[in-house]
């Protein structure tokens, strides 16, 4: 099943880059979540926790089960905003860690990663 998901992701990313529509983001995040679930079941290890967090956020309007990872992420957001930095620097909200993590996941599975690159590359 993992192979089929990676093949679907390859086709999707080759046909939908750049990603322009909400349905494309939803599809990508759902398929990535499936891949992460399979990995967790096979290796008994939860990796790419930021990707999982954002995949969950993509499809759930509310979260009743607050995990340790979610607490950590929400704490970082809170720390970034309270008090609001005088220089306006809220880099965490630009999701650099998420970009790095999703790029690592794409690299691990040899997925097209063009949209993971910085706009200047």
mmCIF file of the C-alpha atoms, coordinates in Angstrom:
data_MODEL
# 
_entry.id   MODEL 
# 
loop_
_atom_site.group_PDB 
_atom_site.id 
_atom_site.type_symbol 
_atom_site.label_atom_id 
_atom_site.label_alt_id 
_atom_site.label_comp_id 
_atom_site.label_asym_id 
_atom_site.label_entity_id 
_atom_site.label_seq_id 
_atom_site.pdbx_PDB_ins_code 
_atom_site.Cartn_x 
_atom_site.Cartn_y 
_atom_site.Cartn_z 
_atom_site.occupancy 
_atom_site.B_iso_or_equiv 
_atom_site.pdbx_formal_charge 
_atom_site.auth_seq_id 
_atom_site.auth_comp_id 
_atom_site.auth_asym_id 
_atom_site.auth_atom_id 
_atom_site.pdbx_PDB_model_num 
ATOM 1   C CA . UNK A 1 1   ? 0.000   0.000  0.000   1.00 0.00 ? 1   UNK A CA 1 
ATOM 2   C CA . UNK A 1 2   ? 2.886   2.386  0.734   1.00 0.00 ? 2   UNK A CA 1 
ATOM 3   C CA . UNK A 1 3   ? 4.175   1.959  -2.821  1.00 0.00 ? 3   UNK A CA 1 
ATOM 4   C CA . UNK A 1 4   ? 0.762   2.839  -4.264  1.00 0.00 ? 4   UNK A CA 1 
ATOM 5   C CA . UNK A 1 5   ? 0.518   5.990  -2.149  1.00 0.00 ? 5   UNK A CA 1 
ATOM 6   C CA . UNK A 1 6   ? 4.009   7.103  -3.216  1.00 0.00 ? 6   UNK A CA 1 
ATOM 7   C CA . UNK A 1 7   ? 3.111   6.439  -6.879  1.00 0.00 ? 7   UNK A CA 1 
ATOM 8   C CA . UNK A 1 8   ? -0.114  8.456  -6.526  1.00 0.00 ? 8   UNK A CA 1 
ATOM 9   C CA . UNK A 1 9   ? 1.790   11.289 -4.862  1.00 0.00 ? 9   UNK A CA 1 
ATOM 10  C CA . UNK A 1 10  ? 4.383   11.285 -7.640  1.00 0.00 ? 10  UNK A CA 1 
ATOM 11  C CA . UNK A 1 11  ? 1.698   11.518 -10.327 1.00 0.00 ? 11  UNK A CA 1 
ATOM 12  C CA . UNK A 1 12  ? -0.196  14.169 -8.410  1.00 0.00 ? 12  UNK A CA 1 
ATOM 13  C CA . UNK A 1 13  ? 2.848   16.362 -7.756  1.00 0.00 ? 13  UNK A CA 1 
ATOM 14  C CA . UNK A 1 14  ? 4.012   16.097 -11.361 1.00 0.00 ? 14  UNK A CA 1 
ATOM 15  C CA . UNK A 1 15  ? 0.570   17.179 -12.590 1.00 0.00 ? 15  UNK A CA 1 
ATOM 16  C CA . UNK A 1 16  ? -0.257  19.773 -9.906  1.00 0.00 ? 16  UNK A CA 1 
ATOM 17  C CA . UNK A 1 17  ? 2.823   21.900 -9.405  1.00 0.00 ? 17  UNK A CA 1 
ATOM 18  C CA . UNK A 1 18  ? 2.382   24.643 -8.596  1.00 0.00 ? 18  UNK A CA 1 
ATOM 19  C CA . UNK A 1 19  ? -0.467  23.905 -6.244  1.00 0.00 ? 19  UNK A CA 1 
ATOM 20  C CA . UNK A 1 20  ? -3.156  26.507 -6.812  1.00 0.00 ? 20  UNK A CA 1 
ATOM 21  C CA . UNK A 1 21  ? -6.388  25.169 -5.374  1.00 0.00 ? 21  UNK A CA 1 
ATOM 22  C CA . UNK A 1 22  ? -7.553  24.178 -1.900  1.00 0.00 ? 22  UNK A CA 1 
ATOM 23  C CA . UNK A 1 23  ? -8.582  20.689 -3.057  1.00 0.00 ? 23  UNK A CA 1 
ATOM 24  C CA . UNK A 1 24  ? -4.993  20.077 -4.159  1.00 0.00 ? 24  UNK A CA 1 
ATOM 25  C CA . UNK A 1 25  ? -3.661  20.922 -0.699  1.00 0.00 ? 25  UNK A CA 1 
ATOM 26  C CA . UNK A 1 26  ? -6.288  18.713 0.939   1.00 0.00 ? 26  UNK A CA 1 
ATOM 27  C CA . UNK A 1 27  ? -5.500  15.780 -1.345  1.00 0.00 ? 27  UNK A CA 1 
ATOM 28  C CA . UNK A 1 28  ? -1.748  16.150 -0.790  1.00 0.00 ? 28  UNK A CA 1 
ATOM 29  C CA . UNK A 1 29  ? -2.074  16.345 2.989   1.00 0.00 ? 29  UNK A CA 1 
ATOM 30  C CA . UNK A 1 30  ? -4.468  13.385 3.180   1.00 0.00 ? 30  UNK A CA 1 
ATOM 31  C CA . UNK A 1 31  ? -2.135  11.196 1.117   1.00 0.00 ? 31  UNK A CA 1 
ATOM 32  C CA . UNK A 1 32  ? 0.878   12.283 3.170   1.00 0.00 ? 32  UNK A CA 1 
ATOM 33  C CA . UNK A 1 33  ? -1.035  11.453 6.345   1.00 0.00 ? 33  UNK A CA 1 
ATOM 34  C CA . UNK A 1 34  ? -1.814  7.973  4.988   1.00 0.00 ? 34  UNK A CA 1 
ATOM 35  C CA . UNK A 1 35  ? 1.880   7.489  4.256   1.00 0.00 ? 35  UNK A CA 1 
ATOM 36  C CA . UNK A 1 36  ? 2.829   8.621  7.764   1.00 0.00 ? 36  UNK A CA 1 
ATOM 37  C CA . UNK A 1 37  ? 0.224   6.312  9.304   1.00 0.00 ? 37  UNK A CA 1 
ATOM 38  C CA . UNK A 1 38  ? 1.669   3.332  7.446   1.00 0.00 ? 38  UNK A CA 1 
ATOM 39  C CA . UNK A 1 39  ? 5.183   4.300  8.547   1.00 0.00 ? 39  UNK A CA 1 
ATOM 40  C CA . UNK A 1 40  ? 4.063   4.635  12.164  1.00 0.00 ? 40  UNK A CA 1 
ATOM 41  C CA . UNK A 1 41  ? 2.328   1.257  12.080  1.00 0.00 ? 41  UNK A CA 1 
ATOM 42  C CA . UNK A 1 42  ? 5.347   -0.450 10.510  1.00 0.00 ? 42  UNK A CA 1 
ATOM 43  C CA . UNK A 1 43  ? 8.074   1.199  12.592  1.00 0.00 ? 43  UNK A CA 1 
ATOM 44  C CA . UNK A 1 44  ? 6.198   2.028  15.795  1.00 0.00 ? 44  UNK A CA 1 
ATOM 45  C CA . UNK A 1 45  ? 7.638   5.534  15.448  1.00 0.00 ? 45  UNK A CA 1 
ATOM 46  C CA . UNK A 1 46  ? 5.912   8.831  14.841  1.00 0.00 ? 46  UNK A CA 1 
ATOM 47  C CA . UNK A 1 47  ? 8.065   10.855 12.462  1.00 0.00 ? 47  UNK A CA 1 
ATOM 48  C CA . UNK A 1 48  ? 7.393   14.079 10.572  1.00 0.00 ? 48  UNK A CA 1 
ATOM 49  C CA . UNK A 1 49  ? 5.227   15.364 13.397  1.00 0.00 ? 49  UNK A CA 1 
ATOM 50  C CA . UNK A 1 50  ? 4.747   18.817 11.872  1.00 0.00 ? 50  UNK A CA 1 
ATOM 51  C CA . UNK A 1 51  ? 3.496   17.281 8.618   1.00 0.00 ? 51  UNK A CA 1 
ATOM 52  C CA . UNK A 1 52  ? 1.094   15.127 10.651  1.00 0.00 ? 52  UNK A CA 1 
ATOM 53  C CA . UNK A 1 53  ? -0.055  18.186 12.632  1.00 0.00 ? 53  UNK A CA 1 
ATOM 54  C CA . UNK A 1 54  ? -0.810  20.166 9.475   1.00 0.00 ? 54  UNK A CA 1 
ATOM 55  C CA . UNK A 1 55  ? -2.434  17.160 7.780   1.00 0.00 ? 55  UNK A CA 1 
ATOM 56  C CA . UNK A 1 56  ? -4.751  16.798 10.772  1.00 0.00 ? 56  UNK A CA 1 
ATOM 57  C CA . UNK A 1 57  ? -5.459  20.511 10.739  1.00 0.00 ? 57  UNK A CA 1 
ATOM 58  C CA . UNK A 1 58  ? -6.318  20.296 7.037   1.00 0.00 ? 58  UNK A CA 1 
ATOM 59  C CA . UNK A 1 59  ? -9.200  17.876 7.524   1.00 0.00 ? 59  UNK A CA 1 
ATOM 60  C CA . UNK A 1 60  ? -10.453 18.545 11.064  1.00 0.00 ? 60  UNK A CA 1 
ATOM 61  C CA . UNK A 1 61  ? -12.398 21.626 12.047  1.00 0.00 ? 61  UNK A CA 1 
ATOM 62  C CA . UNK A 1 62  ? -11.642 20.933 15.694  1.00 0.00 ? 62  UNK A CA 1 
ATOM 63  C CA . UNK A 1 63  ? -9.248  18.792 17.637  1.00 0.00 ? 63  UNK A CA 1 
ATOM 64  C CA . UNK A 1 64  ? -10.406 17.183 20.859  1.00 0.00 ? 64  UNK A CA 1 
ATOM 65  C CA . UNK A 1 65  ? -7.265  15.127 21.415  1.00 0.00 ? 65  UNK A CA 1 
ATOM 66  C CA . UNK A 1 66  ? -4.400  17.519 22.068  1.00 0.00 ? 66  UNK A CA 1 
ATOM 67  C CA . UNK A 1 67  ? -1.138  15.611 21.632  1.00 0.00 ? 67  UNK A CA 1 
ATOM 68  C CA . UNK A 1 68  ? 2.257   16.574 23.040  1.00 0.00 ? 68  UNK A CA 1 
ATOM 69  C CA . UNK A 1 69  ? 3.365   17.663 19.562  1.00 0.00 ? 69  UNK A CA 1 
ATOM 70  C CA . UNK A 1 70  ? 0.331   19.909 19.247  1.00 0.00 ? 70  UNK A CA 1 
ATOM 71  C CA . UNK A 1 71  ? 1.049   21.437 22.668  1.00 0.00 ? 71  UNK A CA 1 
ATOM 72  C CA . UNK A 1 72  ? 4.634   22.126 21.581  1.00 0.00 ? 72  UNK A CA 1 
ATOM 73  C CA . UNK A 1 73  ? 3.552   23.751 18.301  1.00 0.00 ? 73  UNK A CA 1 
ATOM 74  C CA . UNK A 1 74  ? 0.847   25.840 19.944  1.00 0.00 ? 74  UNK A CA 1 
ATOM 75  C CA . UNK A 1 75  ? 3.362   26.886 22.614  1.00 0.00 ? 75  UNK A CA 1 
ATOM 76  C CA . UNK A 1 76  ? 5.744   28.114 19.903  1.00 0.00 ? 76  UNK A CA 1 
ATOM 77  C CA . UNK A 1 77  ? 2.945   30.093 18.294  1.00 0.00 ? 77  UNK A CA 1 
ATOM 78  C CA . UNK A 1 78  ? 2.037   31.589 21.663  1.00 0.00 ? 78  UNK A CA 1 
ATOM 79  C CA . UNK A 1 79  ? 5.684   32.433 22.385  1.00 0.00 ? 79  UNK A CA 1 
ATOM 80  C CA . UNK A 1 80  ? 5.961   34.120 18.970  1.00 0.00 ? 80  UNK A CA 1 
ATOM 81  C CA . UNK A 1 81  ? 2.957   36.331 19.599  1.00 0.00 ? 81  UNK A CA 1 
ATOM 82  C CA . UNK A 1 82  ? 2.999   37.112 23.343  1.00 0.00 ? 82  UNK A CA 1 
ATOM 83  C CA . UNK A 1 83  ? 4.182   39.758 23.511  1.00 0.00 ? 83  UNK A CA 1 
ATOM 84  C CA . UNK A 1 84  ? 4.281   40.588 19.833  1.00 0.00 ? 84  UNK A CA 1 
ATOM 85  C CA . UNK A 1 85  ? 7.926   41.239 18.948  1.00 0.00 ? 85  UNK A CA 1 
ATOM 86  C CA . UNK A 1 86  ? 8.703   44.937 18.594  1.00 0.00 ? 86  UNK A CA 1 
ATOM 87  C CA . UNK A 1 87  ? 10.498  44.247 15.325  1.00 0.00 ? 87  UNK A CA 1 
ATOM 88  C CA . UNK A 1 88  ? 7.465   42.355 13.998  1.00 0.00 ? 88  UNK A CA 1 
ATOM 89  C CA . UNK A 1 89  ? 9.590   39.215 13.540  1.00 0.00 ? 89  UNK A CA 1 
ATOM 90  C CA . UNK A 1 90  ? 7.218   36.251 13.675  1.00 0.00 ? 90  UNK A CA 1 
ATOM 91  C CA . UNK A 1 91  ? 9.248   33.877 11.511  1.00 0.00 ? 91  UNK A CA 1 
ATOM 92  C CA . UNK A 1 92  ? 7.808   30.812 13.209  1.00 0.00 ? 92  UNK A CA 1 
ATOM 93  C CA . UNK A 1 93  ? 4.433   31.596 11.638  1.00 0.00 ? 93  UNK A CA 1 
ATOM 94  C CA . UNK A 1 94  ? 6.064   31.476 8.200   1.00 0.00 ? 94  UNK A CA 1 
ATOM 95  C CA . UNK A 1 95  ? 6.449   27.735 8.848   1.00 0.00 ? 95  UNK A CA 1 
ATOM 96  C CA . UNK A 1 96  ? 10.170  27.270 8.141   1.00 0.00 ? 96  UNK A CA 1 
ATOM 97  C CA . UNK A 1 97  ? 10.273  24.073 10.228  1.00 0.00 ? 97  UNK A CA 1 
ATOM 98  C CA . UNK A 1 98  ? 7.271   22.683 8.366   1.00 0.00 ? 98  UNK A CA 1 
ATOM 99  C CA . UNK A 1 99  ? 8.881   23.466 5.010   1.00 0.00 ? 99  UNK A CA 1 
ATOM 100 C CA . UNK A 1 100 ? 12.088  21.741 6.117   1.00 0.00 ? 100 UNK A CA 1 
ATOM 101 C CA . UNK A 1 101 ? 10.216  18.701 7.413   1.00 0.00 ? 101 UNK A CA 1 
ATOM 102 C CA . UNK A 1 102 ? 8.018   18.265 4.333   1.00 0.00 ? 102 UNK A CA 1 
ATOM 103 C CA . UNK A 1 103 ? 11.096  18.660 2.117   1.00 0.00 ? 103 UNK A CA 1 
ATOM 104 C CA . UNK A 1 104 ? 12.778  15.876 4.112   1.00 0.00 ? 104 UNK A CA 1 
ATOM 105 C CA . UNK A 1 105 ? 9.729   13.635 3.717   1.00 0.00 ? 105 UNK A CA 1 
ATOM 106 C CA . UNK A 1 106 ? 9.645   14.277 -0.031  1.00 0.00 ? 106 UNK A CA 1 
ATOM 107 C CA . UNK A 1 107 ? 13.364  13.542 -0.271  1.00 0.00 ? 107 UNK A CA 1 
ATOM 108 C CA . UNK A 1 108 ? 12.985  10.295 1.689   1.00 0.00 ? 108 UNK A CA 1 
ATOM 109 C CA . UNK A 1 109 ? 10.338  9.054  -0.761  1.00 0.00 ? 109 UNK A CA 1 
ATOM 110 C CA . UNK A 1 110 ? 11.919  10.627 -3.844  1.00 0.00 ? 110 UNK A CA 1 
ATOM 111 C CA . UNK A 1 111 ? 8.868   12.820 -4.460  1.00 0.00 ? 111 UNK A CA 1 
ATOM 112 C CA . UNK A 1 112 ? 9.017   15.952 -6.626  1.00 0.00 ? 112 UNK A CA 1 
ATOM 113 C CA . UNK A 1 113 ? 9.847   18.768 -4.215  1.00 0.00 ? 113 UNK A CA 1 
ATOM 114 C CA . UNK A 1 114 ? 9.773   21.862 -6.412  1.00 0.00 ? 114 UNK A CA 1 
ATOM 115 C CA . UNK A 1 115 ? 7.171   23.635 -4.295  1.00 0.00 ? 115 UNK A CA 1 
ATOM 116 C CA . UNK A 1 116 ? 9.169   22.922 -1.112  1.00 0.00 ? 116 UNK A CA 1 
ATOM 117 C CA . UNK A 1 117 ? 12.041  25.057 -2.324  1.00 0.00 ? 117 UNK A CA 1 
ATOM 118 C CA . UNK A 1 118 ? 12.407  28.678 -1.356  1.00 0.00 ? 118 UNK A CA 1 
ATOM 119 C CA . UNK A 1 119 ? 11.002  31.139 -3.853  1.00 0.00 ? 119 UNK A CA 1 
ATOM 120 C CA . UNK A 1 120 ? 14.530  32.406 -4.556  1.00 0.00 ? 120 UNK A CA 1 
ATOM 121 C CA . UNK A 1 121 ? 15.872  28.969 -5.607  1.00 0.00 ? 121 UNK A CA 1 
# 
